[in-house]
Amino acid sequence: MLNKHRLMVPGPTPLPPGVTAAATLPMADERTPEFAEVFTRVIRRLQHVLGTGNDVLMLTSSMTGAFESAVQNLFSPGERVLVLDNGLFGRRWVDMCRAFGLEVTELGAPWGSEIEPAAVADALAADPGITAVLCVHCETSTGVVNDIRSCAAAARSARGPGDGVLVVVDAASGLGACELRTDEWGVDVVVGGGQKALMTPPGMSFVSVSERAWRRQAEARLPRFYFDWSAAALAGRAEIPRTAWTPAIGVLVQMDAALAHLLDEGVEAALERHVLLGRMARGGFLGMGLRLLTPDRDANASVTAAYTPPGIDAERLVRHLADRFGLQMVAGSGAMADRIIRLGHCGYIDPLDIVTALAGVELSLHAMGAPVQPGAGTASAIQVLAHRGPGRLPQGALIALAADHTEENHA
Ligand SMILES: *Cc1c(COP(=O)(O)O)cnc(C)c1O
């Protein structure tokens, strides 16, 4: 049977047609005034999405590279940092900081739980030598969105006058899908990139850098070259603004188109849409009788993770979905790989995409012998869509809604 390819993973994500079309434009020279217009517009648009007046530096790398740039530019060997770790990406930043010779204090929470902001305050109070907090906005491995506003507030109030504790946020899969207000919340450095909610092919990443972060950068002694923020800033201030080295030119052009698409919808409207998509995904999984790893909270709007039914291997389910329906989802990460299925819904995704994905999941589970009634999950999601758009369903109410459905199915 013909199957359309349906990409429903938390990065890379589907492209709006205008973004795909932008890839067919002739190659440009990035040193021209014409390209500088595109380049500076991308930065202006990113500042808007980030809610910041800070510098935004464009880097040619995946987002892990941009995070590495933050470590190299902000710290000196042996410096003490606090890394919040409640999933795969928190873990990655712990490992990265140690690889660069930093002294890392880990503040963990179980996978599927949020980091407690009060624990951030305690950890900072316990060690006055800690100079920065590194945290993950949306922990893509579990779908949990951390309370960055409160974590940043804890960091801000942890020290007396002076520059205090820097706040560095990995906003890879959250930015454009979940609320993040860089300046209002006092976030010094945000790391992001194109291939999640920003609907752009992979290849370009970016960092926003506060005044405070620039002061640290001037004193930091870790070696840096390709990712030297000073080089990026210098090139950005040239008469014809540009990147320090050759960027992924085509990807920048596509990012410009993608950001136009996002701003056309409106950042706030996009966030609301993602809240609805998250509700539908959770309602759908619950409706088909699955247990959620991603808690039923509106904040968790970018990716939804659920446990597979007993006896169903998640990797096999992912294979089945791809082979049978052309639907690309992803299993869990790390130790949870065989027990978790993740539905990515950040970026160019609409409510009916969620219904389709859920239909695939329940059909595959049914075919694999799991006790799932085809239609139960999609019915729950459609109920959410029909009656309970954003702002109308109290948090946690999906569990009750889905329980109703499950009982109906079994009656
Ligand atoms: C996708 C992602 C990254 C970056 O991954 P790259 O493959 O390096 O682009 C970092 N953090 C989180 C939370 C992510 O979801």
The ligand as an SDF file (V2000), in Angstrom:
LIG
                    3D

 15 15  0  0  0  0  0  0  0  0999 V2000
   18.0220   17.8180   19.9340 C   0  0  0  0  0  0  0  0  0  0  0  0
   18.5430   18.2570   21.2210 C   0  0  0  0  0  0  0  0  0  0  0  0
   19.8520   18.7260   21.3760 C   0  0  0  0  0  0  0  0  0  0  0  0
   20.8490   18.8760   20.2820 C   0  0  0  0  0  0  0  0  0  0  0  0
   21.1610   17.7930   19.5720 O   0  0  0  0  0  0  0  0  0  0  0  0
   22.0950   17.9120   18.2700 P   0  0  0  0  0  0  0  0  0  0  0  0
   21.9420   16.5490   17.6880 O   0  0  0  0  0  0  0  0  0  0  0  0
   23.4560   18.1790   18.7300 O   0  0  0  0  0  0  0  0  0  0  0  0
   21.5430   19.0130   17.4270 O   0  0  0  0  0  0  0  0  0  0  0  0
   20.2470   19.1790   22.6180 C   0  0  0  0  0  0  0  0  0  0  0  0
   19.4140   19.1790   23.6480 N   0  0  0  0  0  0  0  0  0  0  0  0
   18.1580   18.7620   23.5530 C   0  0  0  0  0  0  0  0  0  0  0  0
   17.2720   18.8260   24.7360 C   0  0  0  0  0  0  0  0  0  0  0  0
   17.6720   18.2770   22.3270 C   0  0  0  0  0  0  0  0  0  0  0  0
   16.4050   17.8850   22.2170 O   0  0  0  0  0  0  0  0  0  0  0  0
  1  2  1  0
  2  3  1  0
  2 14  2  0
  3  4  1  0
  3 10  2  0
  4  5  1  0
  5  6  1  0
  6  7  2  0
  6  8  1  0
  6  9  1  0
 10 11  1  0
 11 12  2  0
 12 13  1  0
 12 14  1  0
 14 15  1  0
M  END
$$$$
